[in-house]
Amino acid sequence: MGKAEEFLDNACACLRMGKFNQAIKEYQAAISADPNNAIAHKSLANLYYRKTMLDESIVEYRKAVELNPQYSDAHYELGISLYRRGLLEEGIKSFLEALKINPSFHIARYWLGLSYYYIGRLKEAIDAFKVTIANEPNVAIAYYHLGIAYMREGKWKEAIVQFEEFLKKTPMSAAASYQLGVCYYNIGDVDNAVKNFSRAVEIDPSDERSRENLDAIEELRSKFF
């Protein structure tokens, strides 16, 4: 076993014991012993990310992909750090690179869709979420964000389909119930709007948005019906 591998093993042992600061030192020692060890750089980056040291994680992920351009996991995780840092355009490049290396990396595609959504590229976001769902139907959160993207385009019926599917997989989501209520209200289905706002409040009694919408609907009904 080489010296770098020994330090990497020590780092893993530290992680199992919850000694994160010592693990960082072991990873740094591994890199000192072998500066071209992409795994050591990525492992250190993972730990920096875990400790919310995003800038440090980005430096190490970038070094990992520089040393091994085919390291799809490192490209993906670099994308996550960049996303969390608010560097969405750069994150998109990393997710695309991960997918270029591994087209079946559908969780990377989900994050790509999320990044597109937040920079306003809705068509690309919708396409990314749809491909994710088609290939990984158990990634429930993709249904939710596809619904949100459809809402932003005013496609209420399409959004309803996605939120209904999400709630089949994650029935205790007050957020999805609220969004579904908004969608039903916007197509004039007040009964289903009330049903979903009520469910949101049952799940989360502190959900003021749903409670306010229920009160507003009740006030309208008292005036006109």
C-alpha positions as CSV (number, residue, x, y, z in Angstrom):
1,M,0.0,0.0,0.0
2,G,1.3,3.4,-0.9
3,K,1.5,6.3,1.5
4,A,-1.4,8.1,-0.1
5,E,-3.6,5.0,0.2
6,E,-2.7,4.7,3.9
7,F,-3.8,8.3,4.5
8,L,-7.0,7.6,2.6
9,D,-7.7,4.6,4.8
10,N,-7.0,6.7,7.9
11,A,-9.4,9.3,6.7
12,C,-12.2,6.7,6.2
13,A,-11.6,5.5,9.7
14,C,-11.9,9.0,11.1
15,L,-15.1,9.5,9.2
16,R,-16.6,6.4,10.7
17,M,-15.8,7.8,14.2
18,G,-17.2,11.2,13.3
19,K,-13.7,12.9,13.5
20,F,-14.3,15.1,10.5
21,N,-11.5,17.6,11.2
22,Q,-9.0,14.8,11.5
23,A,-10.3,13.2,8.3
24,I,-9.6,16.5,6.5
25,K,-6.0,16.4,7.7
26,E,-5.7,12.8,6.5
27,Y,-7.1,13.7,3.1
28,Q,-4.7,16.7,2.9
29,A,-1.8,14.4,3.8
30,A,-2.9,11.9,1.0
31,I,-2.8,14.8,-1.5
32,S,0.6,15.9,-0.2
33,A,1.8,12.3,-0.8
34,D,0.2,12.1,-4.2
35,P,-0.9,15.4,-5.6
36,N,-2.3,13.7,-8.7
37,N,-4.7,11.5,-6.8
38,A,-8.1,12.5,-8.1
39,I,-9.9,10.3,-5.6
40,A,-8.2,12.1,-2.7
41,H,-9.2,15.5,-4.1
42,K,-12.8,14.4,-4.6
43,S,-13.0,12.8,-1.1
44,L,-11.7,16.0,0.5
45,A,-14.1,18.0,-1.6
46,N,-17.0,15.8,-0.3
47,L,-16.0,16.4,3.3
48,Y,-15.7,20.2,2.7
49,Y,-19.2,20.1,1.1
50,R,-20.5,18.2,4.1
51,K,-19.1,20.9,6.4
52,T,-20.7,23.6,4.1
53,M,-17.2,24.8,3.1
54,L,-18.4,25.4,-0.5
55,D,-15.6,27.4,-1.9
56,E,-13.1,24.9,-0.6
57,S,-15.1,22.0,-2.0
58,I,-15.3,23.7,-5.5
59,V,-11.5,24.0,-5.6
60,E,-11.0,20.3,-4.8
61,Y,-13.7,19.1,-7.2
62,R,-12.2,21.2,-9.9
63,K,-8.8,19.6,-9.2
64,A,-10.4,16.1,-9.3
65,V,-11.9,16.7,-12.8
66,E,-8.7,18.3,-14.0
67,L,-6.8,15.2,-13.1
68,N,-9.5,12.8,-14.4
69,P,-11.8,14.5,-17.0
70,Q,-13.9,11.3,-17.2
71,Y,-14.8,11.4,-13.5
72,S,-18.5,11.8,-13.9
73,D,-19.3,11.8,-10.1
74,A,-16.8,14.6,-9.5
75,H,-18.4,16.7,-12.3
76,Y,-21.8,16.1,-10.8
77,E,-20.7,16.9,-7.3
78,L,-18.9,20.0,-8.5
79,G,-22.2,21.0,-10.1
80,I,-24.0,20.6,-6.8
81,S,-21.4,22.8,-5.0
82,L,-21.7,25.5,-7.7
83,Y,-25.5,25.3,-7.5
84,R,-25.4,25.8,-3.7
85,R,-23.0,28.7,-4.2
86,G,-25.4,30.3,-6.6
87,L,-23.1,29.8,-9.6
88,L,-25.9,28.3,-11.7
89,E,-24.4,28.8,-15.2
90,E,-21.1,27.1,-14.1
91,G,-23.1,24.4,-12.4
92,I,-25.0,23.7,-15.6
93,K,-21.7,23.1,-17.4
94,S,-20.7,20.6,-14.8
95,F,-24.0,18.7,-15.0
96,L,-23.8,18.6,-18.8
97,E,-20.2,17.3,-18.6
98,A,-21.4,14.5,-16.1
99,L,-24.2,13.6,-18.5
100,K,-21.8,13.6,-21.5
101,I,-19.7,11.0,-19.8
102,N,-22.6,9.1,-18.4
103,P,-26.0,9.7,-20.2
104,S,-27.7,7.5,-17.7
105,F,-26.8,9.8,-14.8
106,H,-30.4,11.0,-14.4
107,I,-30.0,12.5,-10.9
108,A,-27.5,14.9,-12.6
109,R,-30.2,15.6,-15.2
110,Y,-32.7,16.5,-12.4
111,W,-30.2,19.0,-11.0
112,L,-29.6,20.3,-14.5
113,G,-33.3,20.9,-14.8
114,L,-33.4,22.7,-11.5
115,S,-30.6,25.0,-12.5
116,Y,-32.3,25.8,-15.8
117,Y,-35.5,26.6,-13.9
118,Y,-33.8,29.1,-11.6
119,I,-32.1,31.0,-14.5
120,G,-35.5,31.2,-16.3
121,R,-34.8,28.6,-19.1
122,L,-38.1,26.9,-18.6
123,K,-38.2,24.8,-21.8
124,E,-34.8,23.3,-21.0
125,A,-35.9,22.7,-17.4
126,I,-39.1,21.0,-18.4
127,D,-37.3,18.8,-20.9
128,A,-34.7,17.8,-18.3
129,F,-37.4,16.9,-15.7
130,K,-39.4,14.9,-18.3
131,V,-36.4,12.9,-19.3
132,T,-35.5,12.3,-15.6
133,I,-39.0,11.0,-14.9
134,A,-39.1,8.8,-18.1
135,N,-35.9,7.1,-17.0
136,E,-36.1,7.3,-13.2
137,P,-39.8,7.4,-12.3
138,N,-39.0,7.0,-8.6
139,V,-37.2,10.4,-8.4
140,A,-40.4,11.9,-6.9
141,I,-39.0,15.4,-6.5
142,A,-38.7,15.7,-10.3
143,Y,-42.5,15.5,-10.6
144,Y,-42.9,18.4,-8.1
145,H,-40.4,20.7,-9.9
146,L,-41.9,19.8,-13.3
147,G,-45.2,20.9,-11.9
148,I,-43.7,24.1,-10.7
149,A,-42.2,24.8,-14.1
150,Y,-45.6,24.2,-15.8
151,M,-47.2,26.6,-13.3
152,R,-44.7,29.3,-14.2
153,E,-45.8,28.8,-17.8
154,G,-49.5,29.0,-16.8
155,K,-50.0,25.3,-17.9
156,W,-52.3,24.5,-15.0
157,K,-53.6,21.2,-16.2
158,E,-50.2,19.8,-17.0
159,A,-49.0,20.9,-13.6
160,I,-51.9,19.2,-11.9
161,V,-50.9,15.8,-13.4
162,Q,-47.4,16.2,-12.0
163,F,-48.4,17.3,-8.5
164,E,-51.0,14.4,-8.4
165,E,-48.2,12.0,-9.3
166,F,-45.9,13.5,-6.8
167,L,-48.5,13.2,-4.0
168,K,-49.0,9.5,-4.8
169,K,-45.3,9.0,-4.0
170,T,-45.1,11.6,-1.2
171,P,-48.6,12.0,0.2
172,M,-47.6,14.1,3.3
173,S,-46.3,17.1,1.3
174,A,-48.1,20.3,2.4
175,A,-46.2,22.2,-0.3
176,A,-47.4,20.0,-3.2
177,S,-51.0,20.1,-1.8
178,Y,-50.9,23.9,-1.7
179,Q,-49.5,24.1,-5.3
180,L,-52.2,21.6,-6.4
181,G,-54.8,23.8,-4.8
182,V,-53.5,26.9,-6.7
183,C,-53.7,24.9,-10.0
184,Y,-57.2,23.8,-9.4
185,Y,-58.3,27.3,-8.4
186,N,-56.8,28.6,-11.6
187,I,-58.8,26.3,-13.8
188,G,-62.0,27.1,-11.9
189,D,-62.3,23.9,-9.9
190,V,-63.0,25.4,-6.5
191,D,-64.0,22.2,-4.8
192,N,-60.7,20.5,-5.6
193,A,-58.9,23.7,-4.7
194,V,-60.5,23.7,-1.2
195,K,-59.8,19.9,-0.9
196,N,-56.1,20.5,-1.5
197,F,-55.7,23.6,0.6
198,S,-57.5,21.8,3.4
199,R,-55.1,18.8,3.1
200,A,-52.1,21.2,3.2
201,V,-53.4,22.7,6.5
202,E,-54.0,19.2,7.9
203,I,-50.5,18.2,7.1
204,D,-49.0,21.4,8.3
205,P,-51.2,23.6,10.5
206,S,-48.7,26.4,10.2
207,D,-49.3,26.7,6.4
208,E,-50.6,30.2,6.4
209,R,-50.8,30.4,2.6
210,S,-53.3,27.6,2.4
211,R,-55.3,28.8,5.3
212,E,-55.5,32.3,3.8
213,N,-56.7,30.9,0.5
214,L,-59.4,28.8,2.3
215,D,-60.6,31.9,4.1
216,A,-60.7,33.9,0.8
217,I,-62.7,31.2,-1.0
218,E,-65.1,31.0,1.9
219,E,-65.6,34.7,1.8
220,L,-66.3,34.7,-1.9
221,R,-68.8,31.9,-1.5
222,S,-70.6,33.7,1.3
223,K,-71.0,36.8,-0.9
224,F,-72.0,35.2,-4.2
225,F,-73.5,31.8,-3.5
